[in-house]
Amino acid sequence: MRSRAVAGLGLALAALALALVFQGGLLFGGALHHFDWWIHWHYYDWVRIGFQEHGVLARFMNDAWHTANFVANAQSPVLGPLVGLLAFLPTEIYVKLLVAVYTAIGVAGGFVLARDLGARAAIAACAAVLWACGGFFAAHVAVGHHWSLGGYWLPWLFLFVRRGRAGSEAAWLGVVAVQALAVLEGQHHPFLWQNGLVGLWLVFEGTRDRKWGGLGRFAAATAVGLALAGVRLIPLVLEFSDYQPEERIGGLPPGALLHALVSRAQGPESSGFGVVFAHGSGWWEYTFYLGWLGLAFVALGTLAAARREAALLGVGVVAGVLCLDTTGLGFDLWERLRELPVASSQRCPSRLFMISVFAGVFAAAVGWERLLAGGLGRRLGPRAASVAFAALAFVLAADLVTASRPWQTAAHGPLQTSRPHRIHDPVLMPPAVGEVEEVAQGPNRLAYRVESDRAAFLALQIEWDRYGGDWQADGLETLRAPTGHVAVRVPEGETDVVVHYRTPGLAAGVAVSLATAFGLGAALLLRSRGRWSRNRNR
C-alpha cells in the first residue's frame, strides 16, 4: 500500500512538472489577454469579485456572452470544483493554476490508461505526452477556450469505464465523479464528445463479445453524475433547451489534415491549406499537431494493434469521418445532422478529431507493446527497448513543447483589469418627476433610493423578455415596461427599492444535487456495512 502511494505521488509530481513545462509559455510568459481570454478571463474575475467584494456567488453577469444567467451560461466557471480559491486568489493566478492542474490531470490520466491497457512505463510515457501536449490543447487553451480543458478527463473516463466493465464497482464511482465535475466546470463540449466515444466503444465491444451490461451501467453512472451536477445542469437546460449555433464553421478539409498533424508552421497567423475561415474562426479550430515522429508512433502502433483494439479504432474512424468537410464530395454531412439533438449544438465539427487522436494514441500504445512482446522486443532486449521509448518520450515532449510556444506567446498582453459589469442606471418613467440614487449594485442584488412626485414606474435596464421573471423587488410589483425593460412599481414619495436575481431552476437543481449526494452516500454506507458484516460472520 505504501509503495502504491509513493508511486502515485511520483506520478502526480511528474505530471505536474510536464504540465508546467508544456504550458510554460502561457503560465510564465505574461498576462492572459488576447483572443477569447479578452472575455473569458473576466468570467473568472466576476466570480472573484462576487466572493471578495460582495461575499456572494455571482449568478448574474450583465455583459456575459450567450446569457447573463451566469449559472446557466455554459462557459462560465461559477461552479467549478476549485472555484472557492477565488475567494482569496487573484484571477490571473487562479486561471493559470487551473490550466496547470488540468494539464497534469491529462498527463497522469494518459499514463495510467496506457499502463492499464498493458503498455510498459516508457511506452505509456510516450502516449501520455502525445495526448496531453498535442496541438489541440496547445491551441485551444492559448486562445481562451478554457472549456477545452475538460478533454483532459477523457483518459480517466475511459479507464474507469474499462475497469467497471471488467467488474470493478469502485470504477463506476469514478465515472460518476468525472461526469459531475465536467458539467460543473462548464466543459460542455468535451463532455458530449467523450460520452459519445465511450458509448460507441461500449456498443462496439458489446457487439463483439455479446456483453451489454457495461452500456447500462455506464448510462446509470452518467445519469447519477448529471444528477449530482443538477445545480448546474437544470438551469443550463432551461436556458439552452432550444440552442443552436447561429453560425457553423466548416469541418476539417481533407487536404489540410496532414498539415494539421505535422506542420510546425501552424500558429495564430496561419491560414491556407484549403481552410475556410468563417465567423471569427482561426487556425486553432483545425490544429492537432503531433509532429512527424508522433504521427509515426501512432501510425505504426495502430497497425500492430488493429485487431486487439478494433473497437477503439472504430470509434476513432467514426469521429474522423464526422470531423471532415464533406462539401467537396458533393454533400454537407453536418447539414444533414444539424437537427439531431446533440449534433445541433456543435458549432465546429473539426474538433471531433480530438477523439480520433485519442483513439490512435492509446491504440498505438497497445500496438507497440505487442511489437516489443514479439520479435522486436527479443532483438532489442527489455532494457534497451525501455530506454529507447523513454528517449522517444523526451524527444516527443521537446517537439510538442516548442511547437506550442507561438500560440502561448500570442495569448499575452497587458494585465487585464476588472470590469464593473454594471447594469445601467434605472430611469423613472414620465410623467413622474423625481430622483434615483443607487445604494448598492452587486452580482445578484440591486438597491436604489427613489423619490417620485407620484406613483410611477422605475425602469431597470434589464430585458424583460429574457430576464423579467427572474428579478423580484422586495415588497413591490415588477412588470414589463413599455420600453421592454423590467419595471418596478413605486409609490409617491421616497421608496427604497431592492431587487434580487433568482436563477431559474437553481432551487430545483440544488434539491436534485443534494438528494443525489445523500442517496449515493447512503447507498455506499449500506454497502460498506454489508461487507463488514459478511467479513465478520466469516
Salt bridges, closest charged atoms under 4 A:
ASP36 OD2 - HIS145 NE2 2.97
ASP45 OD1 - ARG48 NE 2.85
ASP63 OD1 - HIS421 ND1 2.74
GLU92 OE2 - LYS96 NZ 3.25
ASP116 OD2 - ARG162 NH1 2.50
ASP116 OD1 - ARG163 NE 3.10
GLU169 OE1 - ARG217 NH2 2.78
GLU205 OE1 - ARG165 NH1 3.78
GLU205 OE2 - ARG208 NH2 2.99
ASP209 OD2 - ARG165 NH2 2.87
GLU239 OE2 - ARG466 NH2 3.50
GLU285 OE1 - HIS140 NE2 3.96
GLU285 OE1 - ARG351 NH2 2.92
GLU335 OE1 - ARG338 NH1 3.23
GLU369 OE2 - ARG120 NH2 2.92
ASP399 OD1 - ARG264 NH1 2.33
ASP425 OD1 - ARG422 NH2 3.25
GLU437 OE1 - ARG449 NH1 3.98
GLU438 OE1 - ARG422 NH2 2.55
ASP453 OD1 - ARG454 NE 3.26
ASP465 OD1 - ARG480 NE 3.54
ASP474 OD2 - HIS500 NE2 3.16
GLU477 OE1 - ARG489 NE 2.87
ASP496 OD1 - ARG449 NE 3.05
